Amino acid sequence: MDKTPKTDRALLLTSLKYFAYTVMLMFTAPIVIYQAFKNQGHPWYWPVLIVGLLLAIAAIVMGFYSLKTIMKSFFGSKAK
């Protein structure tokens, strides 16, 4: 009997979708933060900076979550 685990293709495609969101956030967050710092005298400085920082945190969280999902698709869930 072959006991090697098979790759869960549906979960792999889901993790690749999460990676696409992560890459999008990784480019969007620095652009928004840069625009905030470029316009420090503007009244919208703080809201734009906060949105940029939240996008950066979301990029980090999505990166870890997508890595966790891709590892789960390759190796399966942990046995309890």
Secondary structure, 3 states (H helix, E strand, C coil): CCCCCCCCHHHHHHHHHHHHHHHHHHHHHHHHHHHHHHCCCCCCHHHHHHHHHHHHHHHHHHHHHHHHHHHHHHHCCCCC
